[in-house]
Amino acid sequence: MRLADIKHLVIDESFGSPIISFFYRDRRYTFYETGPAVTEYLKDNLAA
């Protein structure tokens, strides 16, 4: 997955749980309640 191909990255919170969502090749990917390690990994590597 190339970072340049990721569109509309959103890092938000809903009901106290983090949500990370983005589009990649016209598909939406949403990560909700993934745990702190996964959330931090995605934040660090997608928002770079």
DSSP file (Angstrom, degrees, kcal/mol; ACC not computed):
  #  RESIDUE AA STRUCTURE BP1 BP2  ACC     N-H-->O    O-->H-N    N-H-->O    O-->H-N    TCO  KAPPA ALPHA  PHI   PSI    X-CA   Y-CA   Z-CA
    1    1 A M              0   0    0      0, 0.0     2,-0.4     0, 0.0     3,-0.0   0.000 360.0 360.0 360.0 122.7    0.0    0.0    0.0
    2    2 A R    >   -     0   0    0      1,-0.1     3,-1.4     2,-0.0     4,-0.4  -0.760 360.0-139.2 -91.7 134.7    1.5    3.3   -1.1
    3    3 A L  G >  S+     0   0    0     -2,-0.4     3,-1.4     1,-0.3    -1,-0.1   0.831 102.7  63.7 -59.9 -31.9    0.8    6.3    1.1
    4    4 A A  G 3  S+     0   0    0      1,-0.3    -1,-0.3    -3,-0.0    -2,-0.0   0.751  98.6  55.5 -65.2 -22.7    0.3    8.4   -2.0
    5    5 A D  G <  S+     0   0    0     -3,-1.4    20,-0.7     2,-0.0     2,-0.4   0.513  84.6 100.0 -87.9  -5.5   -2.7    6.3   -2.9
    6    6 A I  E <   -A   24   0A   0     -3,-1.4     2,-0.3    -4,-0.4    18,-0.2  -0.699  54.8-173.5 -84.9 128.8   -4.5    6.9    0.4
    7    7 A K  E     +A   23   0A   0     16,-2.9    16,-2.9    -2,-0.4    -2,-0.0  -0.894  54.1  12.0-122.6 151.5   -7.2    9.5    0.2
    8    8 A H  E    S-     0   0A   0     -2,-0.3     2,-0.3    14,-0.2    -1,-0.2   0.883  71.2-168.0  55.5  49.7   -9.5   11.2    2.8
    9    9 A L  E     -     0   0A   0     -3,-0.2     2,-0.4    13,-0.1    13,-0.2  -0.539   5.7-174.9 -69.4 127.7   -7.7   10.0    5.9
   10   10 A V  E     -A   21   0A   0     11,-3.0    11,-2.6    -2,-0.3     2,-0.5  -0.994  14.3-173.5-128.7 126.4   -9.8   10.8    9.0
   11   11 A I  E     +A   20   0A   0     -2,-0.4     2,-0.2     9,-0.2     9,-0.2  -0.974  32.4 138.2-118.2 114.6   -8.6   10.2   12.6
   12   12 A D  E     -A   19   0A   0      7,-2.8     7,-2.8    -2,-0.5     2,-0.4  -0.702  44.5-116.4-142.7-173.2  -11.5   10.8   14.9
   13   13 A E  E     -A   18   0A   0      5,-0.3     2,-0.4    -2,-0.2    19,-0.0  -0.999  18.8-174.3-139.3 139.5  -13.2    9.5   18.0
   14   14 A S  E >  S-A   17   0A   0      3,-2.8     3,-1.9    -2,-0.4    -2,-0.0  -0.984  75.5 -13.2-137.8 125.3  -16.7    8.1   18.6
   15   15 A F  T 3  S-     0   0    0     -2,-0.4    -1,-0.1     1,-0.3     0, 0.0   0.832 129.3 -54.3  53.4  35.4  -18.2    7.2   21.9
   16   16 A G  T 3  S+     0   0    0      1,-0.2    -1,-0.3     0, 0.0    -3,-0.0   0.473 117.4 108.7  82.5   2.3  -14.7    7.3   23.4
   17   17 A S  E <  S-A   14   0A   0     -3,-1.9    -3,-2.8    16,-0.0    -1,-0.2  -0.919  71.1-114.1-114.7 138.8  -13.2    4.9   20.9
   18   18 A P  E     -A   13   0A   0      0, 0.0    15,-1.4     0, 0.0     2,-0.4  -0.397  26.4-163.4 -71.4 145.0  -10.7    5.9   18.2
   19   19 A I  E     -AB  12  32A   0     -7,-2.8    -7,-2.8    13,-0.2     2,-0.5  -0.998   6.4-172.8-127.2 130.7  -11.8    5.6   14.5
   20   20 A I  E     +AB  11  31A   0     11,-2.3    11,-3.1    -2,-0.4     2,-0.4  -0.993  15.7 170.7-122.9 124.4   -9.3    5.7   11.6
   21   21 A S  E     +AB  10  30A   0    -11,-2.6   -11,-3.0    -2,-0.5     2,-0.3  -0.979   4.5 151.4-137.2 144.8  -10.8    5.7    8.2
   22   22 A F  E     - B   0  29A   0      7,-2.2     7,-3.2    -2,-0.4     2,-0.4  -0.980  37.4-113.8-161.5 166.3   -9.5    6.2    4.7
   23   23 A F  E     +AB   7  28A   0    -16,-2.9   -16,-2.9    -2,-0.3     2,-0.4  -0.918  27.0 179.3-108.5 136.3  -10.1    5.4    1.0
   24   24 A Y  E >  S-AB   6  27A   0      3,-2.7     3,-1.0    -2,-0.4   -18,-0.1  -0.964  73.8 -15.5-137.7 118.6   -7.6    3.2   -0.9
   25   25 A R  T 3  S-     0   0    0    -20,-0.7     3,-0.1    -2,-0.4    -1,-0.1   0.923 129.0 -51.8  50.9  50.6   -8.2    2.4   -4.5
   26   26 A D  T 3  S+     0   0    0      1,-0.2     2,-0.4    -3,-0.0    -1,-0.2   0.647 116.8 110.8  64.4  19.1  -11.9    3.4   -4.3
   27   27 A R  E <   -B   24   0A   0     -3,-1.0    -3,-2.7     2,-0.0     2,-0.4  -0.969  63.7-131.8-120.9 141.3  -12.6    1.3   -1.2
   28   28 A R  E     -B   23   0A   0     -2,-0.4     2,-0.4    -5,-0.2    -5,-0.2  -0.765  18.5-166.9 -92.9 133.9  -13.2    2.6    2.2
   29   29 A Y  E     -B   22   0A   0     -7,-3.2    -7,-2.2    -2,-0.4     2,-0.4  -0.982   6.0-176.3-119.2 129.7  -11.3    1.1    5.2
   30   30 A T  E     -B   21   0A   0     -2,-0.4     2,-0.5    -9,-0.2    -9,-0.2  -0.993  10.2-165.1-130.9 128.4  -12.4    1.9    8.7
   31   31 A F  E     +B   20   0A   0    -11,-3.1   -11,-2.3    -2,-0.4     2,-0.4  -0.963  16.2 173.5-114.4 119.2  -10.7    0.7   11.9
   32   32 A Y  E     -B   19   0A   0     -2,-0.5   -13,-0.2   -13,-0.2    -2,-0.0  -0.993  64.3  -5.1-132.0 130.9  -12.8    1.1   15.1
   33   33 A E  S    S+     0   0    0    -15,-1.4    -1,-0.2    -2,-0.4   -14,-0.1   0.933  77.4 150.7  53.3  52.6  -11.9   -0.2   18.6
   34   34 A T        -     0   0    0    -16,-0.3     4,-0.3     1,-0.2     3,-0.1   0.542  58.1-101.5 -90.7  -7.9   -8.7   -1.9   17.3
   35   35 A G     >  -     0   0    0      1,-0.1     4,-2.3     2,-0.1    -1,-0.2  -0.081  36.8 -79.5  98.9 155.6   -6.8   -1.5   20.6
   36   36 A P  H  > S+     0   0    0      0, 0.0     4,-2.4     0, 0.0     5,-0.2   0.841 124.3  52.9 -64.6 -36.0   -4.1    1.0   21.5
   37   37 A A  H  > S+     0   0    0      2,-0.2     4,-2.1     1,-0.2     5,-0.1   0.934 113.6  42.3 -67.2 -44.7   -1.2   -0.7   19.7
   38   38 A V  H  > S+     0   0    0     -4,-0.3     4,-2.7     2,-0.2     5,-0.2   0.917 114.3  52.1 -67.2 -43.3   -2.9   -0.9   16.4
   39   39 A T  H  X S+     0   0    0     -4,-2.3     4,-2.5     1,-0.2    -2,-0.2   0.933 112.1  45.0 -59.4 -47.8   -4.3    2.6   16.7
   40   40 A E  H  X S+     0   0    0     -4,-2.4     4,-2.7     2,-0.2    -1,-0.2   0.896 112.2  52.5 -64.8 -40.0   -0.9    4.1   17.4
   41   41 A Y  H  X S+     0   0    0     -4,-2.1     4,-2.2    -5,-0.2     5,-0.2   0.943 111.8  45.4 -60.4 -48.1    0.7    2.2   14.6
   42   42 A L  H  X>S+     0   0    0     -4,-2.7     4,-2.7     2,-0.2     5,-0.5   0.914 113.6  49.5 -63.7 -42.9   -1.9    3.4   12.1
   43   43 A K  H  X5S+     0   0    0     -4,-2.5     4,-1.4    -5,-0.2    -1,-0.2   0.937 114.1  45.7 -60.0 -46.5   -1.6    7.0   13.3
   44   44 A D  H  <5S+     0   0    0     -4,-2.7    -1,-0.2     1,-0.2    -2,-0.2   0.853 122.2  34.8 -66.6 -35.7    2.2    6.9   13.1
   45   45 A N  H  <5S+     0   0    0     -4,-2.2    -2,-0.2    -5,-0.2    -1,-0.2   0.729 120.2  43.1 -97.9 -23.5    2.4    5.3    9.7
   46   46 A L  H  <5S+     0   0    0     -4,-2.7    -3,-0.2    -5,-0.2    -2,-0.1   0.806 114.0  48.4 -90.2 -31.5   -0.6    6.7    7.8
   47   47 A A     <<       0   0    0     -4,-1.4    -1,-0.2    -5,-0.5    -2,-0.1   0.295 360.0 360.0 -91.6  10.5   -0.3   10.3    8.9
   48   48 A A              0   0    0     -3,-0.1    -1,-0.2    -4,-0.0    -2,-0.1   0.484 360.0 360.0 -70.1 360.0    3.4   10.5    8.1
